[in-house]
Amino acid sequence: MNSATTAVAVQYRLKEWAEQIRECQNRPAGMSVVDWCASHGITKANYYYRLRRVRQACLENLPPEAPAQQIAPVNTCLLQQETQSGSGIQQGLSVSVNGFSIRITESTPMPLLAAVLKVVRDVQ
């Protein structure tokens, strides 16, 4: 086989395996992976090999990571106006994720916001 035919065969096989993995992940409640594999004529080891290969192919096809933005555009309807004692009216955005909250204004230091978001991401 030439390399183009081999590449097409590999892609076809990966698509077939990905469909099998979706089926296994949507198996009836109470059915184990071993039972599902036995009913589909493959071994548990072969299933996990296919799962690993499909994941590897997906990771290889991810687009390169975009550079982090310093400023995220926010729709103005999300901004709230509040009066703070002695400081007048400030626009800001309240962000709550998994019980963590932060009020973001124009004066919020970017390193602080980045640190809070990193902690929230790590907790998840």
Protein Blocks (a to p, Z undefined) as FASTA:
>chain_A
ZZklmmmmmmmmmmmmmmmmmmmmmgcehiafklmmmmnopafklmmmmmmmmmmmmmmm
pccdddddfbdcddfklpccdddehkapaddddddeehiacdddfklcfklmmmmmmmmm
mmZZ
